Amino acid sequence: MSFTASDLVQANKARPPHGNAGERLLCGIRFLLGSPHAVFDGISIDTRTVRPGDLFFAISGPRNDGHDHLEEAVLKGAAGLVVQTLDERVRFDREQPPALFQVADSVQALQQWA
């Protein structure tokens, strides 16, 4: 089951890209970085199960916050990240950055995209 960043945008009935400096606001989804043609091979919400090519959803829960594990997800090969907040936890190799999406609610975005 492979899908692209564009597929995710279409699944959310997004408006055409607009914005500044490469940032595209997509129906409450901010596509911040990467190619709209980036291919994802699966979805993960747990860094213990991330495989190369996965799209990692950072979900904040009562015991753990996926945002604390973004770097680990990228090191394990995540091709993209879906985050709620942009802060110092969002770090990666600038030469090969993952696709980066910002959403208001990661769980809701996962439900819409699944």
Secondary structure, DSSP 4 states (H G I P E B T S, - for coil): --EEHHHHHHHTTPPPP--STT-EEETTEEEEES-TT-EE-EEES-TTT--TTEEEE--B-SS-BGGGGHHHHHHTT-SEEEES--STT----TTSPPEEEE-S-HHHHHHHH-
